[in-house]
Amino acid sequence: MRTIVGITGASGAALAVEFLKRCPGEKYLIVSRWGKSVLFQETGLTVEALAPHVSKIFSNEDLNSSFASGSTQFDQFVIVPCSVTTLARISHGLGENLISRVGEVALKEKRTLLLGLRESPLSAIALENASKLANLGAIIMPLSPAFYMKPASPEQAVSRFVDHMLATLKLAPISGWRENELPHAFS
């Protein structure tokens, strides 16, 4: 499984770090200029600290990267956190940087595109852009943890949300809410 992960300048860098640590298979990373800044502000980590979890790190300005072409195979592109600006760029086909270009490639090649959207409240424009991409097959996954799972800490909320992301991508099973109440035959 080949996964490309994009980190943009929206809040939620801890989710990206946890996803990179736990996502199985071959992984590549693209981090925007503001993504680097938010990563450091929220986690104290540099992009270089993520190197042990990926095969290679690409500059967001590197439109010469092989992933900018549909002829280079990958299975999924996960942008976490995804800013509404990146959502808009992909929605409107503005491949002016590597993250938005790989988003375009994922759509045109019918590969999985998951956008961990981080913004609140959402404007009508952002909702239209999200709807447009969802109609084209993208998975729009707002970064909102499930409090009914009663996380005991912010780290547990992050971990459980990453569980949900991995399950959505069919990379790992997830225990459902109150699943222990189901008859054994359905477990």
C-alpha positions in Angstrom: 0.0 0.0 0.0 1.5 3.4 -1.1 0.1 6.4 0.8 1.0 10.0 0.3 0.3 12.3 3.3 0.0 16.1 2.9 0.2 18.4 5.9 -1.2 22.0 5.4 -1.3 25.0 7.7 -4.5 24.2 9.4 -4.6 23.3 13.1 -4.5 19.6 13.9 -0.8 18.6 13.4 -1.0 16.0 16.1 -3.4 14.0 14.0 -0.9 14.0 11.1 1.9 12.8 13.3 -0.2 10.0 14.8 -1.4 9.0 11.3 2.1 8.8 10.0 3.2 6.7 12.9 0.4 4.2 12.5 -0.4 4.0 8.8 0.9 0.8 7.4 2.9 0.5 4.2 5.0 2.8 2.1 4.5 6.5 3.0 5.6 9.7 1.4 5.2 13.2 3.0 4.5 16.6 1.5 4.4 19.6 4.0 3.3 23.1 3.0 5.3 26.1 4.3 2.5 26.9 6.8 2.2 23.2 7.6 5.8 23.3 8.8 5.0 26.3 11.0 1.9 24.8 12.6 3.6 21.4 13.0 6.2 23.1 15.2 3.8 25.4 17.0 1.4 22.6 18.0 3.8 19.6 18.5 7.3 21.1 18.8 8.4 18.8 15.9 10.2 19.7 12.7 9.5 18.0 9.4 12.8 16.2 9.7 11.6 14.5 12.9 8.9 12.8 10.8 11.5 11.3 8.5 11.7 7.9 10.3 8.0 7.3 9.5 8.2 7.9 5.7 10.2 6.8 2.7 10.8 10.3 1.5 9.7 13.9 2.2 8.9 16.2 -0.7 8.8 20.0 -0.8 5.4 21.4 -1.6 7.1 23.5 -4.3 8.5 20.4 -6.0 6.1 20.1 -9.0 8.9 18.0 -10.6 8.1 15.2 -8.2 7.0 11.9 -9.8 3.7 12.1 -7.8 2.7 15.2 -9.8 2.1 12.8 -12.7 -0.8 10.3 -12.9 1.7 7.7 -14.3 3.2 7.3 -10.8 1.2 4.8 -8.9 -0.1 5.5 -5.3 -3.1 4.1 -3.6 -4.3 7.0 -1.5 -3.6 10.6 -0.7 -4.5 11.8 2.8 -4.3 15.5 3.6 -4.4 15.9 7.4 -5.0 18.6 8.5 -6.5 20.0 5.3 -7.0 23.8 5.2 -10.0 25.3 3.4 -7.6 27.0 1.1 -6.2 23.6 0.0 -9.8 22.3 -0.3 -10.6 25.2 -2.6 -7.4 24.7 -4.7 -8.2 21.1 -5.3 -11.9 21.8 -5.9 -11.0 24.3 -8.6 -8.2 22.4 -10.2 -5.5 24.8 -9.1 -2.4 22.5 -9.0 0.0 25.3 -8.2 1.8 23.3 -5.5 2.5 19.6 -5.0 -0.3 19.0 -2.4 -3.0 20.5 -4.7 -1.5 18.8 -7.8 -1.5 15.4 -6.1 -5.1 16.0 -5.1 -5.9 16.6 -8.7 -4.1 13.5 -9.7 -5.9 11.4 -7.1 -9.3 12.6 -8.5 -8.5 12.2 -12.2 -6.9 8.7 -11.6 -9.8 7.6 -9.3 -7.5 7.0 -6.4 -8.6 7.5 -2.8 -8.5 11.1 -1.6 -9.2 11.8 2.1 -9.3 15.4 3.3 -9.1 15.8 7.1 -10.8 19.2 7.0 -10.0 21.5 9.8 -12.1 24.7 10.0 -15.0 25.9 12.0 -17.5 27.3 11.2 -17.5 26.4 7.5 -18.5 29.1 5.1 -21.0 28.4 2.3 -18.0 28.5 -0.1 -16.1 25.8 1.8 -19.3 23.7 2.0 -19.7 24.0 -1.8 -16.1 23.0 -2.3 -16.4 20.1 0.0 -19.6 19.0 -1.6 -18.1 19.2 -5.1 -15.1 17.1 -4.1 -17.4 14.5 -2.3 -19.4 14.2 -5.4 -16.2 13.5 -7.3 -15.4 10.7 -4.9 -13.2 12.4 -2.3 -13.7 11.5 1.4 -14.3 14.7 3.4 -13.5 13.9 7.0 -13.8 16.9 9.4 -11.4 16.6 12.2 -13.9 16.2 15.0 -13.3 13.5 17.6 -16.1 11.3 18.9 -16.8 12.3 22.5 -19.3 9.4 23.0 -16.2 7.2 23.1 -15.2 9.1 26.3 -11.6 9.9 25.6 -9.6 10.3 28.8 -7.1 12.7 27.3 -6.5 14.8 24.1 -4.0 12.1 23.1 -6.7 9.4 23.3 -9.1 11.6 21.3 -6.4 11.9 18.6 -5.6 8.2 18.7 -9.3 7.3 18.3 -9.8 9.7 15.5 -6.8 8.2 13.7 -8.4 4.8 14.3 -11.4 6.1 12.4 -9.2 7.4 9.6 -7.4 4.1 9.2 -10.7 2.2 9.2 -12.2 4.5 6.6 -9.2 3.8 4.4 -9.6 0.1 5.1 -6.1 -0.1 6.6 -7.1 -1.3 10.1 -10.2 -2.6 11.8 -12.0 -0.4 14.4 -14.1 -1.3 17.3 -17.4 0.3 17.0 -19.3 2.2 19.7 -21.0 -0.2 22.1 -19.9 -3.1 19.9 -19.5 -5.3 23.0 -23.4 -5.2 23.3 -23.9 -7.0 20.0 -24.6 -10.7 19.9 -21.4 -12.8 19.6 -22.4 -13.9 16.0 -22.0 -10.3 14.8 -18.6 -9.7 16.4 
